[in-house]
Amino acid sequence: MNCIIQKFAKRYCEDNPNVFKNENNACLLTYDVIRLNANLHNSKNWKKMTKFEFLNKLSFQTMEENIPREQLEEIYDSILLEEIKLKGDDSKIPNDSFLDKLRSWWISKKWCFNVV
C-alpha cells in the first residue's frame, strides 16, 4: 500500500505543483484520508473515528502544511457522507484503478491548500 500512496502522491504533486511542500507530505495526508475512509466505512469497526479524533491524529507533517482546519473538517465530512470506493462489484475487476479513483476524488473536491 505504501508504494501505491507514494506513486499517487508523486503524480498528484506533478499535476498540482503548488499544493504541497513536498511529496512526503502529500503521502501523509493521503494515508490519513485512506485510514479515515477505512475507519468510517468498515462494517466490522464498531468504534468510528470522530472529527475531533481525526484532526488530533493527523501526521505532524500534515499539520506543517498549514492546511486550514475548515478544509480538514470538510475532508472528514465528505468521507463520512460518501465512502471512497472503486467502481464495480467484488466479482469483477474494477473499471478504475485505485490511484485514478483517489486522484479523481481529490480533484472533485477542489481542495487547494495554501503552502506557506
Summary of the structure (lengths in Angstrom):
residues: 116
radius of gyration: 14.1
end to end distance: 29.3
largest distance: 45.6
contacts: 286
relative contact order: 0.16
helix: 60%
strand: 0%
